Amino acid sequence: MKYWLLKSEPDVWSFDQQTNAGPKGSMWDGVRNYQAANNLRKMKKGDLCFFYHSNIGKEIVGIIKVIKEAYTDPTDKTKRFVAVQVGFEKKLKYPVSLESIKKAKELKGLALINQSRLSVMPIESKHWKIILNMSKMVKKHAKKKEKKKK
């Protein structure tokens, strides 16, 4: 199994909408960057993806699963680009912000930081685990900071 990160603007397609799509999931379409499209082509059924809210929020909010591998994107008139089908897997307990990812030294090589405009990117297994752990602790860190201010 491989791990990925998929970006979506929440005012275009939000994690709540993805969740409401049910067990059949939804088509992840509209990708028109060749590198991102090549990443979609590499996805296999069962791969897991972080769902990242871009522009508004700038945070990882949940996990989705690839339920159908790459096929021709029906929204692409040129037939050069592909889509995948993804379904809801899990909402993160606490979203992981881009700001906190940038501050984590062990995530320095992450494409989210180095190729910030790429909408579909691979995530190394070690980085996946670190981000998952961050999603369990983010709120605790925020509370500690609030206490120190008082």
C-alpha positions as CSV (number, residue, x, y, z in Angstrom):
1,M,0.0,0.0,0.0
2,K,1.1,3.5,-0.8
3,Y,0.2,6.8,0.8
4,W,-0.8,10.1,-0.9
5,L,-2.1,13.6,-0.3
6,L,-5.0,15.1,-2.3
7,K,-5.7,18.8,-2.2
8,S,-9.1,20.3,-2.6
9,E,-10.4,23.8,-2.0
10,P,-13.2,23.3,0.6
11,D,-15.5,25.8,-1.2
12,V,-15.2,23.6,-4.3
13,W,-15.2,20.1,-2.7
14,S,-14.9,19.7,1.0
15,F,-14.2,16.8,3.3
16,D,-17.8,16.9,4.5
17,Q,-19.0,16.5,0.9
18,Q,-16.6,13.6,0.5
19,T,-17.9,12.0,3.7
20,N,-21.5,12.5,2.5
21,A,-20.7,10.8,-0.8
22,G,-21.1,7.5,1.0
23,P,-19.5,4.1,0.5
24,K,-19.3,4.5,-3.3
25,G,-17.3,7.6,-2.8
26,S,-16.7,10.2,-5.5
27,M,-14.6,10.8,-8.6
28,W,-11.4,12.8,-8.0
29,D,-11.3,14.7,-11.3
30,G,-10.2,18.0,-12.8
31,V,-6.5,17.4,-12.3
32,R,-4.7,19.1,-15.2
33,N,-1.1,19.2,-14.0
34,Y,1.0,16.4,-15.6
35,Q,3.0,15.5,-12.5
36,A,-0.2,15.3,-10.4
37,A,-2.0,13.3,-13.1
38,N,1.0,10.8,-13.2
39,N,0.6,10.4,-9.4
40,L,-3.1,9.6,-9.9
41,R,-2.1,6.9,-12.5
42,K,0.2,5.3,-9.9
43,M,-2.5,4.9,-7.3
44,K,-3.8,1.4,-6.6
45,K,-7.0,0.3,-5.1
46,G,-6.7,0.4,-1.3
47,D,-4.1,3.1,-1.1
48,L,-4.8,5.8,1.5
49,C,-4.8,9.5,1.0
50,F,-4.7,12.5,3.3
51,F,-7.5,14.9,2.4
52,Y,-6.0,18.4,2.5
53,H,-8.1,21.6,2.5
54,S,-6.1,24.1,0.4
55,N,-6.4,27.9,0.2
56,I,-9.1,28.0,3.0
57,G,-7.9,26.3,6.1
58,K,-4.6,24.9,4.8
59,E,-4.8,21.7,6.8
60,I,-5.1,17.9,6.6
61,V,-8.6,17.1,7.8
62,G,-9.2,13.4,7.0
63,I,-8.3,10.2,5.2
64,I,-9.8,8.8,2.0
65,K,-9.2,5.5,0.3
66,V,-8.7,4.8,-3.4
67,I,-11.6,2.5,-4.4
68,K,-11.1,2.6,-8.2
69,E,-7.8,3.1,-10.0
70,A,-7.2,5.7,-12.7
71,Y,-9.5,6.0,-15.7
72,T,-10.0,8.7,-18.3
73,D,-11.4,11.8,-16.7
74,P,-14.8,12.4,-18.2
75,T,-14.4,16.2,-17.6
76,D,-11.3,16.3,-19.9
77,K,-12.2,16.9,-23.5
78,T,-8.7,16.0,-24.6
79,K,-8.8,12.6,-22.9
80,R,-5.2,13.1,-21.7
81,F,-6.0,13.3,-18.0
82,V,-7.3,10.7,-15.5
83,A,-9.5,10.5,-12.4
84,V,-9.7,8.0,-9.6
85,Q,-12.6,7.1,-7.3
86,V,-12.1,7.7,-3.6
87,G,-14.2,7.0,-0.6
88,F,-14.4,8.2,3.0
89,E,-12.1,6.4,5.4
90,K,-11.7,8.5,8.5
91,K,-12.0,12.0,9.9
92,L,-8.9,13.1,11.8
93,K,-9.4,13.8,15.5
94,Y,-7.6,17.2,15.0
95,P,-6.8,18.8,11.7
96,V,-3.0,19.1,11.0
97,S,-2.2,22.6,9.8
98,L,0.4,23.5,7.1
99,E,1.9,25.7,9.7
100,S,2.5,22.8,12.1
101,I,3.8,20.6,9.3
102,K,6.4,23.3,8.3
103,K,7.5,23.5,12.0
104,A,8.1,19.7,12.2
105,K,11.8,19.1,11.4
106,E,11.2,15.5,10.5
107,L,8.8,16.6,7.7
108,K,11.2,18.9,5.9
109,G,11.3,16.8,2.7
110,L,7.6,16.7,2.3
111,A,6.3,17.7,-1.1
112,L,3.5,19.7,0.6
113,I,6.3,22.1,1.7
114,N,8.6,21.9,-1.3
115,Q,6.1,21.7,-4.1
116,S,3.2,23.6,-2.6
117,R,1.2,24.0,-5.8
118,L,1.1,20.2,-6.6
119,S,-2.4,18.9,-5.9
120,V,-1.7,15.1,-5.8
121,M,1.5,14.0,-4.2
122,P,3.0,10.8,-2.7
123,I,3.6,10.6,1.1
124,E,6.4,8.4,2.5
125,S,5.3,5.9,5.1
126,K,7.4,7.5,7.8
127,H,5.8,10.9,7.1
128,W,2.3,9.4,7.0
129,K,2.9,8.0,10.6
130,I,4.3,11.3,11.8
131,I,1.3,13.3,10.5
132,L,-1.1,10.7,11.9
133,N,0.5,11.2,15.3
134,M,0.3,14.9,15.0
135,S,-3.4,14.6,14.4
136,K,-3.8,13.0,17.8
137,M,-1.8,15.7,19.6
138,V,-2.4,19.0,17.9
139,K,-5.2,20.0,20.3
140,K,-3.1,19.1,23.3
141,H,-0.3,21.4,22.1
142,A,-2.7,24.2,21.5
143,K,-4.1,23.9,25.1
144,K,-0.6,24.0,26.6
145,K,0.1,27.3,24.7
146,E,-3.1,28.8,26.0
147,K,-2.3,27.9,29.6
148,K,1.2,29.5,29.3
149,K,-0.4,32.8,28.1
150,K,-2.6,33.1,31.2
